[in-house]
Amino acid sequence: MSSASNVLAKARYECAKELKEVVLNNNIAPLITLSIVDLFIKLEQNLIKVDGTLYENIQQIIVDKLKKMTSDLMDDDELNGKAKAYMVLLLEIISHAKLVKGLEVPLKPLKTEKFTKFSIKLEQDKFAITKKGFTFLEKVTKIVKYEPEGTFLFRKLTSATSALLKQIVARYEISSGKEDSLSESDSKDFIIVDTLQ
């Protein structure tokens, strides 16, 4: 492995660890878990199209979940800002955990003090939920069905996303050093987030 590949592999690994840390330390894993499930259900029911509106729809799913979880304690600007940041986390997770295909979201450092630009490549004709994605959907659906509320539900939802994050970290820890295939010139979509914390 070349020196540049070593640096890239280390950077991806550090970004994967940071993704895990941000999601778990901020207690947003249940929110992310439920948002992924809601997204997959709506995709399967053709209630969401895989086009330029996909990101808006994901953001709205997260806004709706935030409203339920926070009892409307945030104003609309704060809700939308958090939802946009959490959407990026969700997209990184479903892309790197391989819950979907046709979506590439390179891992980026998340703890920045300034605006962060995320390059996203969405191949509408190839986008689909993978077998692993359907397994995740089925697992979480069962959790919600049998544990409809309470601390145990919170722990189980956290555990579901935590397992995905651990897989992502492990994947890049033993990375082959292959470069992310997505560069900004390949990207079709960009999302700019002012803060992720």
Salt bridges, closest charged atoms under 4 A:
GLU14 OE2 - LYS10 NZ 3.89
GLU14 OE2 - LYS17 NZ 3.47
GLU21 OE2 - LYS111 NZ 2.03
ASP38 OD2 - LYS42 NZ 3.82
ASP38 OD2 - LYS65 NZ 3.24
GLU123 OE1 - LYS126 NZ 3.51
GLU138 OE2 - LYS142 NZ 3.51
ASP180 OD1 - ARG12 NH1 3.82
GLU184 OE1 - LYS117 NZ 3.69
